[in-house]
Each structure stands twice: as C-alpha cells, then as structure tokens.
C-alpha cells in the first residue's frame, strides 16, 4: 500500500491517525493539552505514546512538529512506524523502548505556522533565560528588509534584499536570518524571552520518560532544507567528537552544523540540549532528519510572507489563504512519491538508531 495513507491534510486528521495507529499497537496516549484552540476550533495537544517498558535500558525518541507546519511530514513518519509490525519486532528483540512525541508545537501545526503561538522558534528557545540574550548583529542589520511593512516588498526593499544576497551570498543570508535572534519579537527565528508552553511541556515529558535509561537516542523530524525528498541526517548533539563518531557509526553519512558540512546554519538555543539537562544519566546520541522541499530562497520567501501576515492581521482573506498555502507547500511536498521517499529514509534511520542503542 502507498505510504501516502500515513499522511494528513490537517492537524486534526494527523492527530486522529496517530491515536488510531497507537491503539492498533495497543498503546495508550498521554495528552498534554495546549491552552489555545486550533485553526478549526479543535483541541491542541502534545501527545505521547510509549512502546516499551519504563525501565528499558535504551530509549529512542521520535518527535514531530518542532516547527509546527513541518508536522505534516513528521506525523506521517510516526504513523508509518507505529503501523510497521517488523519495526516493532526489531525494537522488542533489541530491548529498545520507543517514545513517539506527536505535535511538539501543535499550535504551529494546526495554524500552518513554523512558530509557536508566542511567535517563537521552538528550536531557538532552549537557552539560559537568566543570562543576557546573545545579540545577532547580522539580523539587526537586515531586520527591516526581511520582514518589511508592505508585502510583497516595495521596489526599494526588494532592491536592498537582492543587493545583500548578491554581495554576501545565500549562505550568509541563511546564517544571519536562521541562526536565531532574541531582540525582534515580530521577526523571523525569534528565540523568545522565556520558555514557551512547548518548551516546558517537552521538558516534563523527558523527565517523565527519559530518566531511567542508560542510552538515549533522538530522531527529530524536520523539513525545508536541501534537495526535494532527500533526508539529511544532521548531528543533533553538543559539539562532541565522540558523540559525532557514534552518530556516524549508527547512521552513516551524518552532517554537522559545527564543521559546516550541514545545509543548516550554526544555531543557538537548540531544543535537544534539553536531553543533556533532563536525562543527564544517559549517553545521548541524536539527529535531526531534515527533508528537502523547495529551493532555499523560496522557503525563505514563504517565511517572510507568513511573518508579515502575522504582523498584519487585517490582511484580506485572499491574501491570507495564498500566503498560508505558500507556507505549507514550502514545508510539505504533498505528493505520493515524496511521501514514499520520506518514509523509506525514516524507517532506515530508525533501524540505525536501534542497532546503535543495542550495541
């Protein structure tokens, strides 16, 4: 059967499929309810299903929707794994428990936004908020042209943007914009001024499920970078040589933000740093599995438009609909062929984690 059946068109449908797949596996689902409703008035939640005993020596976390709208991909992968009987046999034989965290950022998932309801990038929100926030001077320089007052940008703003890219290059633009910033709350990749609901809830889940294992692995599912359909395995640990060697032994070709081999920029406030803090007893190894969709500049333009829309709630319905569709298309290639590629690569990565955890 086609892998397309695992994927959904709305957050509500995705959540229903996740619950259905968990029930078929005989798993209960713990629900952490978000304080706000979804786009269709539905309840939003971070839902967690655990397959395996609480005292398992090894735990694999598979998570979706850190960046909201990217959950259309991640949820499909989780449902595919939950419905895969061979996968369950492999985890049981290896003594590995699997923790499926569905909808890390359910608000963004439902509303087709990358950010939380606080307009925060969850994967820039894990920092010490008692310390002075780092300054992203490169973002300061271009904040007004990245999210202008008028959309589409006027000729002057468009010319400034084009000149910046021509002089500095796309990589410099990506680093300036996506690395994370903490001084423009109505801008892109804002890391917030305090922990978000998703931040606090994820820490609670990690404390509840991840403090008994000796080994912890994490596959966090993302979209929006790289060639269409290709799943880049991005090292998701501290800058540690032993952990990087372990990740490459488990997963083969693994790129890193630390040595410049990844399509991702070097980022701040990363979510998976919480694994070290909440599950300190465990040897931790993780990757972000990042699937390509559209060219980088098209993805960037969709994010700029969406942030403008967030800043201008008075926009007409036609404009709103067009921008929202543009955003979803930037993070979800809604074709059967793409979904087949996504599931095949995710299953392969999941098996790699189990082999690594059981050695």
C-alpha positions as CSV (number, residue, x, y, z in Angstrom):
1,X,0.0,0.0,0.0
2,X,1.1,3.6,-0.7
3,X,2.9,5.5,2.1
4,X,0.5,8.4,1.4
5,X,-2.1,6.9,3.7
6,X,0.0,7.7,6.7
7,X,-0.1,11.4,6.0
8,X,-2.8,14.0,6.5
9,X,-4.2,17.3,5.3
10,X,-5.0,18.9,8.7
11,X,-3.6,18.8,12.2
12,X,-6.9,17.2,13.4
13,X,-6.6,14.4,10.8
14,X,-3.0,13.8,11.7
15,X,-3.8,13.6,15.4
16,X,-6.6,11.1,14.7
17,X,-4.3,8.9,12.7
18,X,-1.7,9.0,15.4
19,X,-4.2,7.9,18.0
20,X,-5.5,5.2,15.7
21,X,-2.1,3.8,15.0
22,X,-1.3,3.8,18.7
23,X,-4.5,1.9,19.5
24,X,-3.7,-0.7,16.9
25,X,-0.4,-1.2,18.6
26,X,-2.1,-1.5,22.0
27,X,-0.6,1.7,23.3
28,X,-2.1,4.4,25.4
29,X,-1.6,8.0,24.6
30,X,-0.8,10.7,27.2
31,X,-2.2,14.1,26.3
32,X,-0.7,17.4,27.3
33,X,-3.4,20.0,26.4
34,X,-2.3,23.3,24.9
35,X,-4.1,26.3,26.3
36,X,-5.3,27.6,22.9
37,X,-7.6,26.1,20.3
38,X,-6.6,25.2,16.8
39,X,-7.5,26.8,13.4
40,X,-10.7,24.7,13.2
41,X,-11.5,25.2,16.9
42,X,-10.1,21.8,17.7
43,X,-8.2,20.9,20.9
44,X,-4.4,21.2,20.6
45,X,-2.0,18.9,22.4
46,X,1.4,17.4,22.6
47,X,0.6,13.6,22.5
48,X,3.0,10.9,23.7
49,X,2.9,7.2,23.1
50,X,5.5,4.9,24.7
51,X,6.2,1.4,23.2
52,X,8.2,-0.5,25.7
53,X,8.8,-0.8,29.4
54,X,9.5,2.1,31.7
55,X,12.8,0.5,32.8
56,X,14.1,-0.2,29.3
57,X,17.9,0.3,29.3
58,X,17.7,2.1,25.9
59,X,15.1,4.7,24.7
60,X,14.6,6.1,21.2
61,X,12.6,9.3,20.9
62,X,10.9,10.1,17.6
63,X,9.4,13.6,17.6
64,X,7.3,15.7,15.1
65,X,6.3,19.3,14.6
66,X,9.0,21.1,16.5
67,X,8.4,23.6,13.7
68,X,4.6,23.4,13.6
69,X,3.8,23.1,9.9
70,X,6.7,20.6,9.4
71,X,4.5,18.2,11.4
72,X,2.7,17.1,8.3
73,X,5.8,15.2,7.4
74,X,6.8,14.1,10.9
75,X,3.4,12.8,11.9
76,X,3.2,10.7,8.7
77,X,6.5,9.1,9.7
78,X,5.4,8.4,13.2
79,X,2.1,6.8,12.0
80,X,4.1,4.7,9.5
81,X,6.4,3.4,12.2
82,X,3.5,2.6,14.6
83,X,1.8,0.5,11.9
84,X,5.0,-1.4,11.0
85,X,5.0,-4.8,12.6
86,X,8.5,-5.7,11.6
87,X,9.7,-2.5,13.2
88,X,8.0,-3.4,16.5
89,X,9.6,-6.9,16.5
90,X,13.0,-5.3,15.9
91,X,12.7,-2.9,18.9
92,X,11.4,-5.6,21.2
93,X,14.2,-8.0,20.2
94,X,16.8,-5.3,20.8
95,X,15.2,-4.3,24.2
96,X,14.7,-0.7,22.9
97,X,11.7,1.3,24.1
98,X,10.4,3.9,21.6
99,X,8.8,7.2,22.7
100,X,6.7,8.9,20.0
101,X,6.1,12.6,20.7
102,X,3.5,13.9,18.4
103,X,3.0,17.6,17.9
104,X,5.8,19.3,19.9
105,X,4.3,22.6,18.6
106,X,0.7,21.8,18.0
107,X,-0.3,25.4,17.5
108,X,2.0,25.9,14.6
109,X,0.9,22.5,13.2
110,X,-2.7,23.5,13.2
111,X,-2.3,27.1,12.1
112,X,0.3,26.3,9.4
113,X,3.0,28.3,11.1
114,X,6.5,27.3,11.8
115,X,6.5,29.1,15.2
116,X,4.6,28.7,18.5
117,X,1.7,30.9,19.5
118,X,4.3,33.2,21.1
119,X,5.9,33.6,17.6
120,X,8.9,31.7,18.9
121,X,11.0,29.2,17.0
122,X,11.0,26.3,19.5
123,X,14.4,25.2,18.3
124,X,15.9,28.5,19.3
125,X,14.1,28.7,22.7
126,X,16.4,26.4,24.8
127,X,18.8,28.9,26.4
128,X,19.6,30.2,29.8
129,X,17.0,33.0,30.2
130,X,18.6,34.3,33.3
131,X,21.6,35.4,31.2
132,X,21.7,38.3,28.8
133,X,20.5,37.1,25.4
134,X,23.0,36.8,22.6
135,X,22.9,39.6,20.0
136,X,22.6,38.7,16.4
137,X,24.0,41.8,14.8
138,X,23.7,40.4,11.3
139,X,19.9,40.0,11.8
140,X,19.8,43.5,13.3
141,X,21.3,44.9,10.0
142,X,18.6,43.4,7.8
143,X,15.5,43.0,10.0
144,X,13.5,45.7,8.2
145,X,14.1,44.2,4.7
146,X,13.5,40.6,5.9
147,X,10.0,41.4,7.3
148,X,9.0,44.7,5.7
149,X,6.0,46.8,6.4
150,X,4.5,46.0,3.0
151,X,4.0,42.7,1.3
152,X,5.1,42.0,-1.4
153,X,8.1,44.2,-0.6
154,X,8.2,47.6,-2.4
155,X,10.8,48.2,-5.0
156,X,13.3,49.8,-2.6
157,X,13.1,47.0,-0.1
158,X,13.3,44.3,-2.8
159,X,16.4,46.0,-4.3
160,X,18.1,46.2,-0.9
161,X,17.4,42.5,-0.4
162,X,18.7,41.5,-3.8
163,X,21.8,43.6,-3.3
164,X,22.5,41.9,0.0
165,X,22.2,38.5,-1.5
166,X,24.4,39.4,-4.5
167,X,27.1,40.9,-2.2
168,X,27.1,38.5,0.7
169,X,25.6,35.3,-0.8
170,X,22.8,33.0,0.2
171,X,24.8,31.2,2.9
172,X,25.5,34.5,4.7
173,X,21.8,35.4,4.4
174,X,20.8,32.0,5.9
175,X,23.3,32.4,8.8
176,X,22.1,35.9,9.6
177,X,18.4,35.0,9.5
178,X,18.1,31.4,10.7
179,X,20.8,31.2,13.4
180,X,18.4,32.7,15.9
181,X,17.7,36.1,17.3
182,X,16.3,37.5,20.6
183,X,15.6,41.1,20.0
184,X,13.0,41.2,17.3
185,X,9.8,39.6,18.6
186,X,7.9,40.2,15.4
187,X,10.8,38.9,13.2
188,X,11.9,35.5,11.9
189,X,13.6,32.8,14.0
190,X,12.8,34.7,17.3
191,X,14.0,32.7,20.3
192,X,11.7,34.2,22.8
193,X,12.3,35.9,26.2
194,X,11.2,32.9,28.3
195,X,10.4,29.2,27.9
196,X,7.3,28.6,25.7
197,X,4.5,26.2,26.6
198,X,6.1,23.6,24.2
199,X,9.5,24.1,25.9
200,X,8.1,23.4,29.4
201,X,5.9,20.5,28.3
202,X,8.7,18.8,26.4
203,X,11.0,19.0,29.5
204,X,8.2,17.4,31.5
205,X,7.9,14.6,29.0
206,X,11.7,14.0,29.0
207,X,11.8,13.9,32.8
208,X,8.9,11.5,32.9
209,X,10.2,9.1,30.3
210,X,13.9,9.6,29.9
211,X,15.5,9.4,33.4
212,X,15.7,5.6,33.7
213,X,17.6,4.7,30.5
214,X,21.3,4.3,30.2
215,X,21.3,5.1,26.5
216,X,19.1,7.7,24.8
217,X,18.7,8.4,21.1
218,X,16.5,11.1,19.4
219,X,15.3,11.4,15.8
220,X,13.7,14.8,15.4
221,X,11.8,15.1,12.1
222,X,12.1,18.4,10.1
223,X,11.5,19.7,6.6
224,X,12.6,22.7,4.5
225,X,16.3,22.3,3.8
226,X,18.1,20.6,1.0
227,X,17.1,18.8,-2.2
228,X,13.5,17.7,-2.5
229,X,12.8,14.4,-0.8
230,X,16.4,14.0,0.5
231,X,16.6,13.3,4.2
232,X,19.8,14.9,5.6
233,X,20.9,13.4,8.9
234,X,22.1,16.4,10.9
235,X,24.1,15.8,14.0
236,X,21.9,16.9,17.0
237,X,24.3,16.8,20.0
238,X,26.8,19.1,21.6
239,X,29.9,19.7,19.7
240,X,31.5,16.5,20.9
241,X,33.8,14.3,18.8
242,X,32.9,11.0,20.5
243,X,29.1,11.6,20.0
244,X,29.7,12.6,16.4
245,X,31.7,9.4,15.8
246,X,28.9,7.4,17.4
247,X,26.2,9.1,15.2
248,X,28.1,8.4,12.1
249,X,28.6,4.8,13.1
250,X,24.9,4.4,13.6
251,X,23.5,6.4,10.7
252,X,26.3,6.6,8.1
253,X,26.5,10.0,6.4
254,X,25.8,12.5,9.2
255,X,26.4,16.2,8.6
256,X,27.2,18.8,11.3
257,X,26.4,22.5,11.9
258,X,29.7,22.6,13.8
259,X,32.0,21.8,10.9
260,X,29.9,23.5,8.1
261,X,29.0,20.2,6.4
262,X,25.3,20.6,7.0
263,X,22.8,22.6,4.9
264,X,21.7,24.1,8.2
265,X,23.4,27.2,9.7
266,X,25.1,27.2,13.1
267,X,22.1,27.7,15.5
268,X,21.5,28.9,19.0
269,X,19.0,27.8,21.7
270,X,18.7,24.2,20.3
271,X,15.9,22.0,21.6
272,X,17.8,18.8,22.0
273,X,20.1,20.4,24.6
274,X,17.3,19.6,27.0
275,X,18.3,15.9,26.7
276,X,21.5,16.6,28.5
277,X,19.8,18.5,31.2
278,X,16.7,16.4,31.8
279,X,18.3,12.9,31.1
280,X,21.8,13.5,32.4
281,X,22.3,9.9,33.4
282,X,22.0,8.7,29.7
283,X,24.6,8.5,26.9
284,X,22.8,10.7,24.4
285,X,23.0,10.5,20.6
286,X,20.7,12.3,18.2
287,X,20.0,13.6,14.7
288,X,17.6,15.9,13.1
289,X,16.2,14.2,10.0
290,X,15.8,17.1,7.6
291,X,13.8,16.5,4.4
292,X,14.1,18.9,1.4
293,X,11.1,20.5,-0.2
294,X,11.7,23.7,-2.2
295,X,14.8,25.8,-3.0
296,X,16.1,27.7,0.0
297,X,15.1,31.2,-1.3
298,X,11.5,30.0,-2.0
299,X,11.3,28.7,1.6
300,X,12.8,31.9,2.9
301,X,10.2,34.0,1.0
302,X,7.3,31.9,2.3
303,X,8.6,32.6,5.9
304,X,8.9,36.3,5.3
305,X,5.4,36.5,3.9
306,X,4.0,34.5,6.8
307,X,5.6,36.7,9.3
308,X,4.3,39.8,7.6
309,X,0.9,38.2,7.7
310,X,1.2,37.5,11.4
311,X,2.1,41.2,11.9
312,X,-0.8,42.3,9.8
313,X,-4.0,40.5,11.0
314,X,-6.1,43.0,8.9
315,X,-4.9,41.3,5.7
316,X,-7.8,40.2,3.4
317,X,-8.9,36.6,3.2
318,X,-7.5,36.0,-0.3
319,X,-4.0,37.2,0.8
320,X,-4.2,35.2,3.9
321,X,-5.1,32.0,2.1
322,X,-2.4,32.5,-0.6
323,X,0.3,33.0,2.0
324,X,-0.8,30.1,4.1
325,X,-0.8,27.7,1.2
326,X,2.7,29.0,0.2
327,X,3.9,28.2,3.7
328,X,2.6,24.7,3.7
329,X,4.0,24.0,0.3
330,X,7.4,25.2,1.5
331,X,7.4,22.5,4.2
332,X,5.3,19.7,2.8
333,X,5.5,18.3,-0.7
334,X,2.0,16.8,-1.0
335,X,2.8,14.0,-3.5
336,X,2.8,10.3,-3.1
337,X,6.3,10.0,-4.5
338,X,7.7,12.4,-1.9
339,X,5.9,10.6,1.0
340,X,7.3,7.2,-0.2
341,X,10.9,8.7,-0.1
342,X,10.3,10.2,3.4
343,X,9.0,7.0,5.0
344,X,11.7,4.8,3.5
345,X,14.5,7.0,4.7
346,X,12.9,7.5,8.2
347,X,12.5,3.7,8.6
348,X,16.1,3.2,7.7
349,X,17.2,5.9,10.2
350,X,15.0,4.3,12.9
351,X,16.6,0.9,12.4
352,X,20.1,2.6,12.6
353,X,19.2,4.0,16.0
354,X,18.0,0.6,17.3
355,X,21.2,-1.1,16.1
356,X,23.3,1.6,17.8
357,X,21.3,1.5,21.0
358,X,21.6,-2.3,21.3
359,X,25.4,-2.5,20.9
